[in-house]
Each structure stands twice: as C-alpha cells, then as structure tokens.
Amino acid sequence: MKSQAVWGVHERLAGAFDLPLLPEERFFRLLEFAGLGEDEARTMRLDAERLLDDAADWVREAYDALARYPDTAKALGWETHVLESSLYLRRAFFSAWLARTIGVDTSKDFARYLHHAGRVHAGFGPEAREVPEEWVGMAFAFILGKFSEKVAPERLPLWGAYLKAQEGVMLRGQVLAEDLKKGAVPVRFSVMGVARRHWKTPIDLRLEEATLLRLVEKVFAFAPELVDAALEPVPAAEEAGLWMEEVTRWRFKPGWTLLVEGRDARHLEGLKTPLAPEVRVELLPPGR
C-alpha cells in the first residue's frame, strides 16, 4: 500500500489536456505575423520622446471623454459624479500601459499584463466592473489616432500592427475570463498552501459540462500564473491534412493534485470526476 508521503511527492494526477496558447505565445506569434522584430522595435523607439511629451494629456483626455459619455459613465459607476478613487486607479492602469507601449515592450511579462487587463475588463478587477469589448477596441483606436499626430509617417504602420497585436492578446484574456461565467453548474475553485503565492483569491465559475477536466480547462486558460506553477508541457503530434503537426498538451506536475470537497481526485475518477453544483475544488501543491 502506498504511503501518503509517496502519493504527495511522486504520483501525478493522470491525464493530458489542451489549453489555449499562453498570452506570451499568442503575442509573439502576432508580432511575428506582423513582421515586428527587434530591429523594427528599435526604429519605433525613435518616436518615444515625442510620444511621451503628450502622453499624460492623452490619459486625461481619454477619461474626460469616458466621464462625459452616458453609457461609459454608467458602466464605470460615474452616473452622478466621478469617483476620485476610481479615476486614480484607472488613470494609473492606463498610464502604465501607455508607458510600456511607448517603450515598445514585447516581453512575456507585458503579454501577461495585457491578458490581465482583459480579465479586468471582464469584471475580474478591483471594482468588478465589465467593459464591453468594442470599447476596448475604441481605446486602441484612440491611442493610434494620437500616435498618428506625432510619429513619423513611415513608422505609423508599425505602430498600428503593434497595437493590434496587443489588442488581440487583451481581448483573448477578456474572452477567457467571460467564459468562466458560462454554464449551468456553479462551482468554486481555490488554491491551497504554498501555491497561494501564485493565486490568492477563490474563483467562482460555471460549467457547461460538470467535470473536473472542464474546470481545469477553464481555470488554467484564465490564470496562466497557475500553468507556470502546476503544469508541465507534453509535446505531441496530431494529423493536419496530409502531415503531422506538433502540438503542446499539458499535464499536472508530480505531486500536484486537486481536492474535490476535500477528497483527492487521484483517488476518485481523476480528471473525469463529475462535479455537483456548488462543489468546492482546491489545488493542492506537493509539500503543502
């Protein structure tokens, strides 16, 4: 009979599964498709000083417009007056994004930041307010319009492609976050032990198919921080027409498991374990 120590250290929750591209993978592919490499980024940075001259004014102008327009004011909770605390947080968020954009940030960290912005727009931010996807697109269009007044004309297509790549990552993060709200079966996911440094707050979500696998697919697509912590890639190949295409699947690292109402999924039906409404699922790391 296996001891609890052996279960905790050496055994893994069996089964491989698919996840969407990580935010950085999506970002890098979009940049590559647009032909934006390091040489192009260095060229774009020649516009940085001129863009920084007016950046703070653009942030103020953007939020003045949001406060004046009835639909956006309502969505932000500013129907009667602008909440200074809310305005400060939103300006800070927008300013940080704009500064990194002007610096032509193409890093993994920035891709994760864009993904998180999408989650915030889906209502998973400090104020839990939702921002329609079309408004996100308009914000990118607003900034590109401002850039067009300052950058060299021959570099404007590069800026347009760079902003479009960002928008793709941000909107994908928003879609994956909104997917958590779809389904008839409500469940709660939380993280235990040392894994809480990767994700602290419980995630309430709904499932169309009430299985542990579907929960895993939704949660880990939403929270790539947990992918870094708990999963490892499994190279695979699948048939694509007349040839085989390399793909990446995922599985839990040894020792990581999920508890369903306190019961180790490795002792249940693994990722096929059915989930009842209102069930609690916890991610448990090795070493606890």
Secondary structure per residue as TSV (DSSP state, phi and psi in degrees):
chain	resnum	aa	ss	phi	psi
A	1	M	-	360.0	138.1
A	2	K	-	-78.7	137.4
A	3	S	-	-77.6	162.4
A	4	Q	H	-61.5	-33.9
A	5	A	H	-63.7	-41.9
A	6	V	H	-65.6	-43.8
A	7	W	H	-56.2	-42.7
A	8	G	H	-70.7	-30.3
A	9	V	H	-101.4	-41.3
A	10	H	T	-105.5	-27.4
A	11	E	-	-87.1	144.1
A	12	R	-	-115.4	157.1
A	13	L	-	-73.0	113.0
A	14	A	-	-70.6	152.2
A	15	G	-	114.2	136.5
A	16	A	-	-107.6	150.9
A	17	F	B	-147.5	165.7
A	18	D	-	-97.7	146.9
A	19	L	-	-134.8	156.2
A	20	P	-	-64.1	167.6
A	21	L	-	-55.1	141.1
A	22	L	-	-63.9	155.0
A	23	P	H	-53.9	-41.9
A	24	E	H	-68.0	-35.7
A	25	E	H	-64.2	-43.0
A	26	R	H	-63.0	-45.2
A	27	F	H	-61.5	-48.7
A	28	F	H	-63.4	-38.5
A	29	R	H	-66.2	-41.8
A	30	L	H	-65.4	-41.2
A	31	L	H	-64.5	-41.2
A	32	E	H	-63.9	-43.8
A	33	F	H	-59.9	-36.5
A	34	A	T	-81.1	-4.4
A	35	G	T	74.0	29.1
A	36	L	-	-102.0	99.3
A	37	G	-	-108.1	-168.1
A	38	E	H	-66.7	-34.1
A	39	D	H	-62.5	-43.8
A	40	E	H	-66.0	-39.4
A	41	A	H	-62.4	-41.3
A	42	R	H	-62.5	-38.7
A	43	T	H	-65.2	-42.5
A	44	M	H	-63.9	-32.5
A	45	R	G	-67.9	-12.1
A	46	L	G	-64.6	-19.7
A	47	D	G	-88.4	-4.9
A	48	A	H	-58.9	-45.6
A	49	E	H	-61.9	-43.8
A	50	R	H	-65.8	-36.9
A	51	L	H	-69.2	-39.7
A	52	L	H	-65.5	-28.0
A	53	D	H	-55.0	-37.5
A	54	D	H	-112.8	1.9
A	55	A	H	-59.6	-43.9
A	56	A	H	-63.7	-37.1
A	57	D	H	-65.2	-36.7
A	58	W	H	-65.6	-38.8
A	59	V	H	-62.0	-46.5
A	60	R	H	-63.8	-42.0
A	61	E	H	-62.7	-41.0
A	62	A	H	-61.8	-45.3
A	63	Y	H	-79.7	-24.6
A	64	D	H	-63.7	-40.8
A	65	A	H	-66.9	-40.9
A	66	L	H	-63.1	-36.4
A	67	A	H	-71.7	-30.4
A	68	R	H	-80.3	-31.1
A	69	Y	S	-81.9	123.0
A	70	P	H	-55.8	-43.7
A	71	D	H	-65.7	-44.5
A	72	T	H	-71.5	-36.3
A	73	A	H	-61.4	-41.3
A	74	K	H	-65.2	-43.9
A	75	A	H	-61.7	-32.1
A	76	L	T	-88.9	-2.3
A	77	G	T	78.3	25.8
A	78	W	-	-111.9	31.6
A	79	E	S	-61.6	-41.4
A	80	T	S	-98.2	-37.1
A	81	H	S	-160.6	158.6
A	82	V	-	-81.3	125.2
A	83	L	-	-79.1	116.9
A	84	E	H	-61.6	-37.4
A	85	S	H	-65.1	-40.6
A	86	S	H	-67.3	-43.1
A	87	L	H	-61.7	-41.2
A	88	Y	H	-61.2	-47.0
A	89	L	H	-63.1	-42.2
A	90	R	H	-70.7	-39.4
A	91	R	H	-64.1	-39.7
A	92	A	H	-63.6	-43.6
A	93	F	H	-62.0	-47.4
A	94	F	H	-66.3	-40.2
A	95	S	H	-64.4	-41.7
A	96	A	H	-63.4	-42.3
A	97	W	H	-63.0	-43.6
A	98	L	H	-65.8	-39.2
A	99	A	H	-62.9	-43.4
A	100	R	H	-68.9	-33.2
A	101	T	H	-65.9	-46.2
A	102	I	H	-61.5	-32.1
A	103	G	T	-80.4	1.7
A	104	V	T	53.6	57.0
A	105	D	-	-73.7	123.5
A	106	T	-	-122.7	25.5
A	107	S	S	-84.1	164.7
A	108	K	H	-59.1	-42.5
A	109	D	H	-60.3	-39.6
A	110	F	H	-68.4	-37.9
A	111	A	H	-60.6	-40.4
A	112	R	H	-66.7	-36.5
A	113	Y	H	-62.7	-42.7
A	114	L	H	-64.5	-41.8
A	115	H	H	-60.1	-44.3
A	116	H	H	-63.7	-38.7
A	117	A	H	-58.3	-39.3
A	118	G	H	-61.7	-40.2
A	119	R	H	-62.9	-41.0
A	120	V	H	-62.3	-43.2
A	121	H	H	-63.9	-24.5
A	122	A	B	-85.1	2.2
A	123	G	T	101.8	9.9
A	124	F	-	-104.1	39.3
A	125	G	S	-113.1	-174.3
A	126	P	T	-57.6	-34.2
A	127	E	T	-98.6	-4.6
A	128	A	-	54.1	39.1
A	129	R	-	-106.2	139.0
A	130	E	B	-93.2	140.9
A	131	V	-	-118.1	118.9
A	132	P	-	-57.7	146.0
A	133	E	H	-58.1	-36.5
A	134	E	H	-65.6	-29.3
A	135	W	H	-70.5	-34.0
A	136	V	H	-62.2	-44.9
A	137	G	H	-60.9	-38.6
A	138	M	H	-65.8	-34.7
A	139	A	H	-63.7	-42.1
A	140	F	H	-64.3	-40.5
A	141	A	H	-64.1	-38.4
A	142	F	H	-59.7	-47.0
A	143	I	H	-68.2	-40.5
A	144	L	H	-62.1	-37.7
A	145	G	H	-61.6	-42.2
A	146	K	H	-66.0	-41.1
A	147	F	H	-61.4	-36.3
A	148	S	H	-63.5	-22.3
A	149	E	T	-81.4	-12.9
A	150	K	T	-120.8	-30.7
A	151	V	S	-88.6	161.5
A	152	A	-	-63.9	135.1
A	153	P	G	-54.5	-36.4
A	154	E	G	-70.2	-16.0
A	155	R	G	-99.4	-7.7
A	156	L	H	-60.0	-41.5
A	157	P	H	-59.1	-34.1
A	158	L	H	-64.9	-43.7
A	159	W	H	-64.5	-39.9
A	160	G	H	-62.1	-42.3
A	161	A	H	-68.2	-39.7
A	162	Y	H	-62.5	-46.1
A	163	L	H	-65.7	-36.1
A	164	K	H	-66.0	-38.8
A	165	A	H	-63.0	-42.3
A	166	Q	H	-60.5	-45.7
A	167	E	H	-59.5	-39.4
A	168	G	H	-61.0	-42.4
A	169	V	H	-69.2	-43.4
A	170	M	H	-64.4	-45.6
A	171	L	H	-67.4	-33.8
A	172	R	H	-64.7	-40.4
A	173	G	H	-60.9	-37.9
A	174	Q	H	-67.1	-43.3
A	175	V	H	-62.2	-44.0
A	176	L	H	-66.0	-34.3
A	177	A	H	-69.2	-43.1
A	178	E	H	-64.7	-27.0
A	179	D	H	-64.2	-26.0
A	180	L	T	-62.4	-23.3
A	181	K	T	-90.4	-1.4
A	182	K	-	-97.8	132.6
A	183	G	S	129.8	164.2
A	184	A	S	-97.2	-13.1
A	185	V	E	-108.2	110.9
A	186	P	E	-82.0	135.1
A	187	V	E	-139.6	164.9
A	188	R	E	-124.8	131.2
A	189	F	E	-113.9	136.8
A	190	S	E	-144.3	167.5
A	191	V	E	-116.7	139.9
A	192	M	-	-116.7	161.5
A	193	G	G	61.1	-144.5
A	194	V	G	-66.4	-17.7
A	195	A	G	-68.0	-12.9
A	196	R	G	-67.2	-16.2
A	197	R	G	-69.8	-17.4
A	198	H	T	-91.4	-30.4
A	199	W	-	-158.1	119.9
A	200	K	-	-97.7	-36.2
A	201	T	S	-94.9	145.8
A	202	P	-	-62.1	152.8
A	203	I	E	-116.0	116.0
A	204	D	E	-92.2	125.6
A	205	L	E	-141.4	171.4
A	206	R	E	-124.7	149.8
A	207	L	E	-122.6	137.2
A	208	E	S	-79.1	-40.8
A	209	E	S	-114.2	113.8
A	210	A	-	-84.2	70.6
A	211	T	B	-128.9	159.9
A	212	L	H	-63.3	-35.7
A	213	L	H	-60.4	-44.4
A	214	R	H	-65.5	-37.2
A	215	L	H	-61.6	-46.4
A	216	V	H	-59.6	-44.7
A	217	E	H	-60.8	-42.6
A	218	K	H	-70.6	-48.7
A	219	V	H	-66.2	-44.6
A	220	F	H	-76.4	-24.1
A	221	A	H	-69.2	-38.0
A	222	F	H	-71.3	-38.1
A	223	A	-	-121.7	82.4
A	224	P	H	-63.2	-17.6
A	225	E	H	-57.8	-35.8
A	226	L	H	-77.0	-28.0
A	227	V	H	-61.1	-46.7
A	228	D	H	-56.4	-40.0
A	229	A	H	-79.8	-46.7
A	230	A	H	-109.9	-15.0
A	231	L	E	-115.1	160.9
A	232	E	E	-135.5	146.5
A	233	P	E	-74.9	149.5
A	234	V	E	-124.7	101.8
A	235	P	E	-60.1	138.7
A	236	A	E	-148.7	177.4
A	237	A	E	-139.2	145.3
A	238	E	E	-137.5	155.0
A	239	E	E	-71.9	130.1
A	240	A	E	-131.7	91.0
A	241	G	T	69.5	-119.0
A	242	L	T	-96.0	4.7
A	243	W	E	-139.0	172.2
A	244	M	E	-100.3	139.1
A	245	E	E	-115.2	132.4
A	246	E	E	-71.4	134.7
A	247	V	E	-134.2	164.2
A	248	T	E	-117.0	124.9
A	249	R	E	-108.6	174.8
A	250	W	E	-132.7	151.7
A	251	R	E	-147.1	163.7
A	252	F	E	-73.8	142.8
A	253	K	-	-66.9	155.9
A	254	P	T	-55.4	136.8
A	255	G	T	91.4	-22.3
A	256	W	-	-80.7	140.7
A	257	T	E	-151.2	175.8
A	258	L	E	-120.5	137.8
A	259	L	E	-104.6	130.6
A	260	V	E	-109.4	106.6
A	261	E	T	51.6	42.3
A	262	G	T	85.3	-4.4
A	263	R	E	-102.6	131.5
A	264	D	E	-64.6	123.8
A	265	A	G	-61.9	-21.7
A	266	R	G	-67.1	-21.7
A	267	H	G	-98.7	-0.2
A	268	L	T	-104.1	-125.7
A	269	E	T	-110.3	25.0
A	270	G	G	60.7	-139.9
A	271	L	G	-71.0	-11.2
A	272	K	G	-85.4	-1.7
A	273	T	-	-57.0	124.8
A	274	P	B	-73.8	151.0
A	275	L	-	-119.2	131.4
A	276	A	-	-85.2	159.1
A	277	P	T	-57.5	142.2
A	278	E	T	69.5	13.0
A	279	V	-	-69.0	152.8
A	280	R	E	-105.3	128.0
A	281	V	E	-121.1	132.9
A	282	E	E	-125.5	138.5
A	283	L	E	-89.1	122.4
A	284	L	E	-117.3	119.7
A	285	P	-	-84.5	162.8
A	286	P	T	-68.0	149.2
A	287	G	T	78.2	-9.0
A	288	R	-	57.1	360.0
